[in-house]
């Protein structure tokens, strides 16, 4: 049996506000299902796990922050280039 493929950035960015611990969080972090649940039980995942009854979920924004996905990438826009401020001499 092979491990499921890791999620692409596009798949991660296309998630709702709360995502299930498995498969979304685990696959985004490149973990197996059993490892994902074991780390969550030991409170060793790099993002906060929220319990909703028997379900375990995480905030998508926490996943984005951990993975280093900025707001501009989430919007599909390239980050702005550094601007150069030009000054012109003023005449008196």
ABEGO torsion letter per residue (X at the ends): XBBBBBBBAAAAAABBABBBAOAAAAAAAGBBAAAAAAAAAAGABABBBBBBEABBBBBAAAAAAAAGBBAAAAAGBBBBBBBBBBBBBBBX
